[in-house]
């Protein structure tokens, strides 16, 4: 079983649920609708199962926060943890992080900023993207949501969805960013629209 290292804050979360969600294999073969989405190139349409997991994770986070507030344990604990290995999924085995490597939020932000225009986003969208992914992962390509198991800078659920942007999705920040920008464009139109949705419901 994959063990997790708490980056910051206390416990109060169900580790097994996060690991199960992160490593969850496809439950059923793709439906005709799913195949149609793939054929049309629409890889970022709403995914009801993933959306439900995100909503449940947000609910668990709020319940945990309320409990900590009531017991005087509230602090600035993060919603995510860093696993000892990158998660598996959809045929990808769990992977060790490259020896001696370390996430660099500043470098990851620079990469994302340089990619904005290639997805049709103006400089005015940068502030929203920066805040969105700071909230989601702290711009850490190894971040895993402690409640849902969502993974990476854009918090893909499951993380293996990012394989559509590159087979190195488990460890490559640029691949995760590429997928995340495509997801935002396909699902919300702009980073600011995605940030607005996140502010309203707690996930995007």
C-alpha positions in Angstrom: 0.0 0.0 0.0 1.2 3.5 -0.9 2.2 5.4 2.3 1.8 9.2 2.5 3.9 11.8 4.1 2.0 14.7 5.6 3.5 17.9 4.3 1.7 20.3 6.7 -1.1 20.2 9.2 -2.7 17.4 11.2 -4.6 14.2 10.3 -8.3 13.9 10.1 -8.5 12.4 6.7 -9.1 9.0 5.3 -5.9 7.9 3.6 -7.3 4.8 2.1 -10.0 6.7 0.3 -7.5 9.0 -1.3 -5.3 6.2 -2.4 -8.3 4.2 -3.8 -9.5 7.2 -5.7 -6.0 8.0 -7.1 -5.4 4.4 -8.2 -9.0 3.6 -9.3 -9.1 1.6 -12.5 -11.8 2.3 -15.1 -15.0 0.9 -13.8 -16.6 0.1 -17.1 -15.6 0.1 -20.7 -16.1 3.5 -22.5 -19.7 4.2 -23.4 -20.8 5.3 -26.9 -20.9 8.8 -25.5 -17.4 8.6 -24.2 -16.1 7.2 -27.5 -17.8 10.1 -29.3 -16.1 12.6 -27.0 -12.7 11.0 -27.6 -13.4 10.9 -31.4 -14.3 14.6 -31.4 -11.3 15.5 -29.4 -13.4 16.6 -26.4 -11.3 15.1 -23.6 -12.3 17.7 -21.0 -16.1 17.4 -21.0 -17.7 17.1 -17.5 -17.0 13.7 -15.9 -19.9 13.0 -13.5 -18.0 10.4 -11.5 -15.0 12.6 -11.0 -17.2 15.6 -10.2 -19.0 13.6 -7.5 -15.7 12.6 -5.9 -14.5 16.2 -6.0 -17.8 17.3 -4.3 -17.4 14.6 -1.7 -13.8 15.6 -1.0 -14.9 19.2 -0.5 -17.6 18.1 1.9 -15.1 16.0 3.9 -12.7 18.9 4.0 -15.3 21.3 5.3 -16.5 18.8 7.9 -12.8 18.3 9.0 -12.3 22.0 9.2 -15.5 22.6 11.2 -14.4 19.8 13.6 -10.9 21.5 14.0 -12.5 24.9 14.5 -14.7 23.5 17.3 -11.9 21.8 19.1 -9.5 24.7 18.7 -7.1 22.8 16.4 -7.7 25.0 13.4 -4.6 26.1 11.6 -3.2 26.5 8.1 -3.1 22.8 7.2 -2.9 22.0 3.5 -5.6 20.1 1.7 -2.9 18.0 0.0 -0.1 15.7 0.9 2.9 14.3 -1.0 3.0 10.6 -1.6 6.3 8.7 -1.5 5.7 7.6 -5.1 3.7 9.1 -8.0 0.3 7.3 -8.1 -0.5 4.5 -10.5 -3.6 4.3 -12.7 -4.9 3.1 -16.1 -1.9 0.8 -16.8 0.7 3.1 -15.4 2.6 1.7 -12.4 3.4 3.8 -9.3 6.6 5.6 -10.1 9.5 6.8 -8.0 10.3 10.5 -8.2 13.6 11.3 -10.0 16.5 11.1 -7.5 17.6 14.5 -6.3 14.7 16.3 -7.9 12.5 18.7 -6.0 9.3 20.5 -7.0 9.9 24.2 -7.9 6.6 26.2 -7.7 8.4 29.3 -9.1 9.7 27.4 -12.1 6.3 25.7 -12.6 4.5 29.1 -12.6 6.9 30.4 -15.2 6.2 27.4 -17.4 2.4 28.0 -17.1 2.7 31.7 -17.8 4.7 30.9 -20.9 2.0 28.5 -22.1 -1.0 30.8 -21.6 -1.0 32.3 -25.0 -0.7 29.0 -26.8 -4.1 28.1 -25.3 -5.6 31.4 -26.3 -5.5 33.0 -22.9 -4.5 36.6 -22.4 -2.2 37.9 -19.7 -5.3 39.0 -17.8 -6.0 35.4 -17.0 -2.7 34.8 -15.2 -3.9 36.0 -11.8 -6.8 33.6 -11.7 -4.7 30.7 -12.8 -2.1 31.5 -10.2 -4.6 31.6 -7.4 -6.5 28.5 -8.6 -3.5 26.2 -8.7 -2.0 27.7 -5.6 -5.3 26.6 -3.8 -5.3 23.2 -5.6 -1.7 22.1 -5.2 0.6 24.9 -4.2 2.0 24.5 -7.7 3.6 21.2 -6.6 3.6 18.5 -9.3 3.6 15.8 -6.6 0.6 17.1 -4.6 -2.2 14.6 -3.9 -5.5 15.8 -2.4 -5.8 14.1 0.9 -9.6 13.6 0.6 -10.1 12.7 -3.1 -6.8 11.4 -4.4 -6.6 14.1 -7.2 -3.1 14.5 -8.3 -0.6 17.0 -9.7 -0.6 20.8 -10.2 -4.1 20.9 -11.8 -5.4 18.1 -9.5 -6.5 15.7 -12.1 -8.9 13.0 -10.8 -7.7 10.4 -11.5 -4.2 11.6 -12.2 -3.9 9.3 -15.2 -6.2 11.5 -17.2 -3.1 13.6 -17.7 -1.6 10.8 -19.8 -3.4 12.4 -22.7 -0.9 15.2 -22.5 2.2 12.9 -22.1 3.2 9.6 -20.7 5.4 11.4 -18.1 2.3 12.9 -16.4 3.4 11.4 -13.0 6.5 13.5 -12.6 6.7 16.2 -15.3 5.2 19.6 -14.3 5.1 20.8 -17.9 3.0 17.9 -19.0 0.6 18.4 -16.0 0.3 22.1 -16.9 -0.4 21.4 -20.5 -3.2 19.0 -19.6 -4.5 21.4 -16.9 -4.7 24.4 -19.4 -6.5 22.2 -21.9 -8.9 21.0 -19.2 -9.7 24.6 -18.2 -10.2 25.7 -21.8 -12.4 22.7 -22.6 -14.5 22.8 -19.4 -14.7 26.4 -18.4 -13.3 28.5 -21.2 -10.9 30.6 -19.2 -8.9 30.3 -15.9 -11.0 33.1 -14.4 -14.2 31.2 -15.1 -12.6 28.1 -13.5 -11.5 30.1 -10.5 -15.0 31.6 -10.2 -16.4 28.1 -10.1 -13.9 27.0 -7.6 -14.8 29.9 -5.4 -18.4 29.1 -5.5 -18.3 25.3 -4.9 -14.8 24.6 -3.7 -13.6 22.6 -6.7 -13.3 23.0 -10.5 
